[in-house]
Amino acid sequence: MKGANMKKSLVTLSRLALIVCMLNGIAFADFKEHYDLGQSYLLQYQYSGAITEFKSALRINYLDNSARIGLINSYISRGVEYANKDKNYAKAADDFRSALFYLTYYPGQGAVQNSASNIAQVQSNLDNCLAAIKFDTSAQNRYATAKKLRAEGNFPAAAFEFIQSLGNRSLQKESFEQVGDIMKILGNDPKSAEYYKKAISVAPSDLDLRLAYAKILDNMGASDDALTQYSTVLSKTTADDKELLYTLERTFSKKLQDSPTNANLNANMGAILQKENKLDEALTYYKEAERLDPSNINTRINTGTLYQQKEDYRTAIKAYESVLILYPDNVNANLYRAQCYDKLGETKIAQEGFKKVKALDPNNEYLKVQMVSNAKKTMSPEEFVSYVNTEMTDMNPAGIIYDYALELHKNGKIDNAIYMYNAAIKADNKNPEIYVNLALAQAQAKNYDGALNTLNSAQTKFPKNTTIADTSKNISAMKTDETLNKAADAYNNKDYQTAINNYLAISPATTDSMRGVASAYYEMGNLDKAIEYYQKALELKPIDSDLAYYIARLYGEKEDYTNAKPYLQKAIAFNKNNTDAIEYLKSIEESEQANKLNDAIALYDDSKFDESLAKFNEILAKDTQNSYALYYRGMIYDTKEKRNEAIADLKKAYSLNKDFTICNYLIATDYDALGKYKDAYTYYTTYANSNVQDDEYKQYAKARAEELKQYATNTTKK
């Protein structure tokens, strides 16, 4: 909008705000000091001070509309000033946001009189400000703005924008929670609780959010509702949530101080301590809870789980049976009791217990898994297959049998695994994975022909399955293992030529066979042949870091570092954690740098300064921290009377290597030559006071320092 229209509209708004104030009257309460000061600031047009004081008053009594009206009026008035006087529409927008927040969302008791027209007016002017600053009103951008405003401490404006972002469902949980936090900061606990509750409705599994909600309810005196939330948090908290458990422990400990005979509080405290593995303490609270309320079976069940956790299964069983006497069909008591018998090795009793739980709760997936686990322990493979096919018909028998086959296979029980794979195929011959794993098990049993027959049968059923074809190739290759074993045996017996012949007989060639040939040639002292076959191995496995490193080492043994370096670079590129390659490359490069440094120093000693300088520059381009290169380059610059460059290099050389004490003398002479006598004095003094021998340089430094002493404190001189 144009500036004139903006100004007219905002002036109208200011008048409306004053009307709001008059309509509602002024309420004086315990917060009178802050309120009166706020009114005083407002009458003097000191809106920032007024805002601060009205906020303080409102924190004392969030229900008082007079303080809220004064705060709204202050925000509106300052917003008008920002817009009309300063043309700062961004700040004006923030104040209108804050005014709307207190008009619309903050109320503790009733609405502000005549607020509807004022809300419309403030909103209109906010819209105008937002248009002036070209504000993107999408939910995502309003959320981002809200985060920024909160970080800046502008809580009311932030809360307003969080609420505006609620149109985006993905932002609702966070926005509701943020508004709840802000309401808490502003001292309006009921509103804080309201928004936390809304956040929980979107994210019911957020335990930290529930905990915050519970604390607010506690502050409001809604102890029963708070306890419900604390209990929900506790039920979903695991032993790994140490910080959360600690918070709950402190909370319930405080509640128990006020209500030590509350059975539920004692039971909850026991549950917390049990999750913290403080079992003896937990048991004390469980016993007290049971004494206070003997009818609560959950406490007895929890006591049983505690003894179960202590691996005292007999005592745990007694606790569960005390429940089952009264409630024989309690699912949890029956299930946990069966688990205890299973742990004691009394598998038949356990299985009967599991059967009963299944009858009581047919859809209990955990129970079904437990029953299958128990059957594995007590039955032969034949019995297990029969049991699953008759008793577990609602649980995908073929899948259970196949999973057991995989388990047996993994544990090295190959014969039983083969039996189970075949049983799984009988139950479901449409799963190609079963055929593949059966073939692999047969191959492990060295029945290669049987494995290939299995895969040929599978290939007929599943002609497009590439895994079957690949596995068939792999198992065919396994038949060549005899040759590999012969080669390995020959190698171990140092019969290297026989080893080479056997490795070369393998067709097609493999990475391992080529490595074997290379290793054998190496042992025979034929480095060229070893390199040749390592290179062939690398061609078959192009990204093998170790192979590249081996080739580099062999070139290194030949002192052919030019060819070694590319393979080391490959080795590192293939594996950034190949420390051997990294260190070897570093040693080669350090050696090269050392050779370059020696060459450069030799040129320096021969007074070939230009050639020497070029060499030192080359070294420093790769290693900026080479103190020797810096020292000699500094001396070359000194020789060429490039004193500033010399000073820079010599300073850095000395900072890197304190053995270069002479640098202080050279720097001093350069500063002296430049007429920078104060700096020269400093470095002459440093050299004169050093531990170097008392030679002509040190004598000169002392003498020259004495001459330049006047410059030590005289800042008017150079």
N, C-alpha and C positions, 0 to 999 in steps of 0.2 A: 504493500500500500504506500501511497505518497506520504511524505513527512507531515503535512498539514492535517490530513485525515487521521494519521496515527496519533498526533498530539491531541486533537479534539476528542477522540475516543478515549484516550488515557485520562484526560482531565475529567471526563464524565465518570469514568470508573473510580477515580479518587473520591469524587463526591459521593458516589454510591457506597463506598467503603465507610465514609464518615457517617452516612445514614444508618448503615448496619450497626455501627458502634452506638449511636444514639438510641436506636430501637431496642437494643438489648440491655442497656443500662450498664452500670459498673458494679461488679460484685467485689467486695473486699473480704479477704480471708487471711489465713496465716501467711500467705505469700505476699502480703501488702507491700513490703519493702521493695521487692522486685517489680511488682505491678506498678506502684507509684513511680518508680524510677523509669520504667518503660513508658508510662504516660507522659512523664516530663520530657524524655527524649523525643517522643513523637510530636509533642507540641512545639518543640524547638527544631523540628525537621531533621533531627539526628536519627535517621531510620535504622542504621546498623546497630547503634546502641540500644534502641527500642527493641529490635528483634532479639538481641541477646537477653535482655531483661525479661521480656514476655515469655521467651522459651524457658528461662529458669523458673518463672512463676508456674508455667504449665507443667513442668516436671514435678513440682510440689503437689499440684492438684490438677490432674489431667481432665477432671470433670467440669472444671470451671470455664464456662463459655466466655466470660469477660476477658480473661487472659488470651483465649484463643482468638477472639474478635480483634483485640489489640494487635496480636501477632499478624493476623490476616491483613489488617489495615496497614501495618508497617511494611509488609512485603509488597502490597499493592502500591503504596506511595513511593517506595524505593524503586520499584519497577518502572513507574511513571517517570521518575527522575532519570533513571538510566536511559530510557528510550527517548525522552524529549530533550534533555539537557546534553547527555553524553553521546547520544545516537548509538549506544552500546546495546544492541538488540539481543545479543547472546545473554548478557547478564540480566537484562530485563526479562527474558524468557525464563531464566532460572527462578527469578523472584515470583513470576506469575505461576510457575509450576508449584512452588512452595505454597502460595496462597490457595491454589486449587486443592492441594493436598489437605491443608487444614480445613478448608471449606467442605470438602467432599468425603474424605476418607478417614479423618482423624477423630470425629466426634465421639465423645464418651457418653453423653446424655442428650438425646434429641439433636435436631439440626439447628443451625443458626437461622434466626428469623429472617425472612425475605432472602434466604440464601439462593433460591432458584434463579432469580434475576441477576444476582451478583455472580453466580457460577457461570451463567451464560456470557456475562460481560467480560469476566476475567478470561474465560476460554477464548472469546473472540479476539481479545488483545494478545493472548498467547499465540493464537493462530497467526495473527499479523506479524508478530515478532519472528516466529518460526519461518514464515514466508520470506521475511526480510533477510534472514541468514541462510535461506535455501536449505532448510532442514529436511532430511529424508525421514518421513513419518512411518516407514515400514517397521513392523514389530521387531525385527532383528536389529535395526539401527537404534530404535528406542531402548532396547535392552543394552546395547553397547554404551549408549549415552548414560543410562542409569548406572552402569558399572563405573564409568568415569566420574560421575557426580558423587557416588558414594566414596570412591577413593579420595576425592577432594574434601570429604567431610560435609558435603551439602546433602544431608540426609532427606529432608522433606522433598526437594526436587527429585532426588534419586528415587524415592518411593513412588512419586507420581509417575515417573517414566517406567518403572518396573511394572506398575499396574497397567499402563498403556500397552505393554508388550505381551499381555496375557492372551492376545488373539492368536499367537503362535503356540500351539499345544506343546511343542518340544521345549518351550521356555517356561511353561507354567510352574513346574516344580521349583525351579531356581528363583523365579520372580516372586512367587508366594513366600518362599523362605526368606528372601532378601527383605521383603516388606515386613515380615514378622520380626526379623533382626532389628530393622530400623525402628519399628514401633516399640520394641524393648528398649532401645537406646534412648528414645524420646520419652520413656516413662509411662507408656500406655500399654500396660500388660494385657488387658482384655482384648484389645485390638491385635496385639502380638499373638496371643493364643488363637484368635480367629484366623489369622493368616497362616500360622503354623499348621493348624488343622486342615486348611485348604491344601497346603503343600503335601501333607500326609495323604490326603485323598488321591493325589496324583502319583505319589511315590511311597506307598505303604511299607516298603521294605527298607527304607532309609532309617537306620537305627539312630544315627546322630541327630536327625531331625526329630524323631520321637522323643529323644532324651531332652532336647531343647524345649519341646512342647511340654513335657512332664515338669521341667523346672519352672516354667512360667505358671503352670497350673498350681504348683506348690506355692509360688510367690503370691498367687491370688487367693490361697486358702482352700483351693479345690483339691483336698488331699486324696479323696477317693478316686477321682478322675486321674490324678497324677500317678497314684499307685497302679492303676490299670495300665497306664502307658509304661511305667517302669517295668512292670511284669512282662509286658509284651516285648520290650527291649531285651530283657533277661532271657526270655524263652528263645530268642533268635540269636543270642550272642554265643560265640564259640570261645574255646579256651585260648585261641590265638588273638582275640580282641582284648589284649591286656589293659590298654588304656581305658576302654569302655567298662571293663569289669571293675577296674579300680574306682572309677567314678560311681558305679552302681554300689560298690561296697561302702564307700563313704556316705552315700545318700541313705542307704538302708540302715547303716549304723546309727546315723543321726535320728532317723525315724524310730528306731528301736529304743533310743534313749528316752523318747517321749512316750512310746507305747510298748513297753517290754513284754506285755502279756498278749500282744497281737499275734495269733498263730500264723497268719499269712505272712507277716513281716519276718517272723522267725524262719518259716519255710523258704521264703525268697532269699534270705541271707544265707541259709544253708546251700541253696542252689548256686549262688554266686561263689561261695568259698569252694564248692565242689569243682566248679569250672576252673577255678584258680589252682586246683589240685591241693588245696588245704583241707584234706579229707577229715582229719581228726576234729578240726574246728567246725567243719560243716556238719559232722555227725552230731555234735553238741546242739546245734540249732535245730536239726531235724528231730532230735529226741524231745526238745522243748516244744516244738510245734505239735508233735504227736501228743504230748502230755496235755497241751492246751486244747487240742481239737482231735480226739481219738478217731472221729468219724471220717477224717480227711484221708482217703486212700492214696491220693497223689503223694502225700508225704511219705507213706510207707513204700510206695514204688520208688521214689527218689532215694530213700534209704537203701533199697535193694540195689539200685544202680551204683550207689557209692561203694557198697561192698563188692559189687562186680568190678568196679574200677580198681579196688584194692586187691583184686583176684582172690578174694575170700568168697568163693562161689557157694559154699554150703550155707553161710550166713545170709547171703543174698537170696538164696532159694527160700529160706525161712521167712524173709521179709515178703517175698512174692506170695508165698503160700498163706500168709496171714491175710492177704487181700483176697485170695482165691477162695478161702473159707466162706467169706461173705459174698463175694462176687465171682463165682466160678467161670464166668464167661468174659472176664476182663481181658481184652486183647493184649495190652501191654504186659500185664503180669504173666500171662501164659507164654508170650513170646520171649520175654527176658528170662523166665525160668528155663525154657527150652535151651536158650543160649548158654546158660550156666551149665546145664547137664552136658551140652556139647563140649564145652571147655574142659569139663571133668573127664571126658572120654566115654561117658555113658550115652553113646550115640543112639541106642534104641529108644531110651526114654526121651531123648531129645527129639528124635524123629516123630514119635507119637505126639509130643507137644507141638511140633511144627504142623502136624496134620490137623490138630485141633484148632490152631490159630487160622489155618487155611479155611477150615469150615466156618469159623466165625467171621473171617475177613477174606473172602475169596480173591479180592482184587489187590491184596497187599503184595506188591512187587518185591519188596525187601525180603518178605517171608519166603517167597518162591526161590529167590536166589539162595537163601539160607538152607532151604531143603535140598536144593541141588548140590550145594557145597557139602552138606552132611552125607548125601548119597555117594559122592565121590570118595569119601573117607571109609565108608562101610561096605561098598559093593565092588565086585569084580567088574571088568569091562562089560562082560556079557550081561550081568545083572543090571548094571547101570543103564545100558541101552534098553533093556526090557522095561525097567522102571520108568524111564523118561517117556517111552512110547505109550505107556499105559496110564501113568499118573500125571504127566505134564502136557497133556494134549492141548491145553489152552495157552501154552507158553512157547510154541514153535519148537517141537522136539528136535527137528533137524538142526536148528541153530544151536541148541544146547549141546547136542552130541558133537557138532563141529567145533564149538568153542572148547569143549573138553579135549578134543583131538589136538587143537592148537596148543593148549596148556601142556598136555603130555609131551608133545613134540618139543616145545620150548624147554621142558625139564629133562630132555634127553631120553625119555621112555619111548623109544622109537617103535618097538613092536606093538605096544599098546596103542600108540598114536596111529599106526597103520590100520589096526583093527577099527578104531573109531572113525577114521577117514572113510573106510569102506562102508561102515554102518551109516555114516552121514550121507554118502552117495545113494545108498538104498532108500533113505528117507527123502532125499531131495537130489535128483540127478540133473538139476537145472542150474547148478552153481558151479561155474568153471574153476573158481578158486579152490574148491575142495580137491578137484583132480590135480591141480598144480601142486598143492601142498602134500597130497598123497605121493606124487611122483618124487618130490624132494625128500620125503621121509624114506621112500624106497631106495633112493640114491644114497642117502646117509647109511642105509643098511647094506650098501654096496651091491644092491640088486638093480644094476643099471638097465638091464634088458626089461625087467618088470616095470621100471619107471618110464622107459620109452614107450612100452606098450600102453601104459595108462595114458600118456600124453597123446599117443596116436588115436586112442579111442576118444579122448576129449576133443582133439582137433576135428574129428568127424562130426561131433555134436556142435562144436562152436568154431566153424571154419574162419571166422573173422577175428577171433581172439588172438591178439599179437603176443600176449603174455605166455600163452601155451606154446606158441612157436619159439619164443625166446628161451623159455625154460627147456624145451627140447634140445635146442642148440647148446645150452649150457651143460646139460647132462651128457650130451654126446661128447662135449669137450672133456668132461670129467673122466671119460674112458681113457683119455690120454695121460691121466695122472700117473699111471705106472711108469711111463717114460720119464715124466718129471721127477718121480721118486728115485728112479735109477740115476738120473742126472745129478740130483741132490746128494745121493749117497756117494757117487764118484767124486763130486766136489769136496765133500767132507773128508774123503779119504785121500785128498790131494792128487787124484788122478784127473787132472784138469782137461786133458785132451778128450778122454772118454766123456767127461761131463759136457764139453762143448759139442761133441758128436750127438749126444742124446738131446740136448737142448735144441740143436738145429734140426733134429728129426721131427720135432713138433710142427704140425701144419694144420691150419695156418699159424704163423708165428704169433706169439703173445708177448705182452710187455714183460712178463716174468721170465719167459724163455730168453728174450734178448738181454735182459739184465743178468741172467745166469751166464750167458756167453761172455758178456762184458766183464763180469767178476772173475771168471776163469782166466781170461786173457790178462787181466790186471795181475792176478797172482803169478802168471807166467812172465810178468815183466814187460808185456807188449802193450804199452800205453796207447799207441795209435789204434790198435785193434779194439782195445777197451773203449776208447772214445767213440769209435765207429758204431759199436753195438749199443752203447748207451744212447747214442743219437737215434738209432733205430727204435729203441725202446721208447724214447721220447716222442717219436713220430706216431707210435701206437697210442700213447697217452700224453697228448700235447701239453697238458697243464699240470704235469707232475713236478712239483717244486723240488723234491729230493733228487729226481733224475737230473734236472738242470744243475743243481748244486754239485752232484757227482762229476758231471762233465767239466764244470768249472774247476774243481779240485784237481782233476787230471791234467787240464791245461796248466794249472798252477805248478804242478810237479814238473812240467816241461818248461817252466818259467815263461810260458806264453800268456802273459797277463792281458794282452790285447784281445785274445779270443776268450779268455776266462771271464772278463767283465760282462759281456752281453748275456752269458748264461747265468751269472749271478743276478743280474737285473731281472731276468726271466723268473728265476727262483723266487725272488722277492715279490714280483708282480703276481705270481701264482699263489703265494702264501706270505702275507705281510708279517706273519709271526715266525718265519723261518730265521731264527736268531743266528744259526751257523752261517747262512748265506749273508746276512746283514753284517756280521762281524768280519767275515772274510773280505767282503767288498770294501768295508771300511778300512781294513788293514792295507789292501791294495792301494786305495785312494790316498791313505795317509802316507804310504811309501812313495807314491808318485809325488805328493805334495812335498814330502821331505827332500826328494831328489831335486824338485824344482827349486826349493828353498836353498839347497846347497849350491845349485848352479847359479842362482841369483846372487848369493853371498860371494861366490867365487868371482863373478863379474864385478861386484862391488869392490872386492879386494884388488882387482886389476884396474880399478878406476874407470871401468866402462859403465859409467853411471846411467846413461840413457838405456842401454840394453838391460842393465840391472833393474832399473825402474820399471821397464815393461814387464819383466818377470815378476817383480813384487806385486804389480797391479793385477797380473793374471792370478797370482796366488790369493790375493785379498778379494778378488771377485767371487771366489768359491768359499773362502774362509775369512770372514770379516774380523774374526777374533784372534787371528794369528799374530801373537805379540812380536815375534821375531821379524816378520815381514813389515809390520808397522814401525818397528824400531829402525830398521835399515832404510825404509822409505823415508822416514822422518830425517835421518841423517843425509840422505840424498837431497831432499828438499832444502835442508840446511846448507848443504854445499852449493846448491843452486840459488841460495838466498831467497827461497820461497818460504819466508819465516812463519807466516800464519799457517800454511799447510804443514810445515815442520812441527810447529807447536801442537797442532791437533793430533798428529800421528804419535808424537812422543808422549803426550798426556795419556792417550789411550793405551799405548804400549806399556807404560808404567802401571796403569790401573789394572792391566791384565797380568803383569809379571813384575813383582816388586824387586826382583833381582836387577832390573834395569834402573838402578839408582842414578846412574849417569844422566838419565833423561832429565832429571831436575836441573842439572847443571846446564845442559844444552838448551832447555826451555828458558832458563834464566838469561843466557847469552842472547837468545833470539828476542826476548822481550826487551833486553838492554839495547839491542841494535834498533828495535822499533821505537825506542824512546818511552816505553811503558815501564817506567822505573819502579813504580809501586809493585807491579807484578814481578818484575825482575828481582826486586829485593826479597819478595816472598820465596821465590824458587832458589835464589842464592842461599838464603837462610836455611831452607829445607835441606839443601845439599850439604851445607857446612855443618849442620847438626846430625848428619847421617853417620852410619857406622863404617863408611868406606875409609880406606887407609888415608893417612894425612899426606897427600901428594900435592903437586903443584896446582891441580885443579881445585882441591879443597882449600888450599891457601889463598888462591885467587878468589874463590867464592866468599871466604871470610872477609877478605880485604874489600871486595866490591860491595858486599852487604853492608859493611861499616860505612862506606862512602854513600850508599843509597839509603842509609838509616832514616834520614830526614823524610823520605817518602813513605815510610811505614804508616804514619798516622796523618800525614798532610794530604788531605783529599783535594787540595786545589792544584796540586802538581800532577804531572802525568805519571 
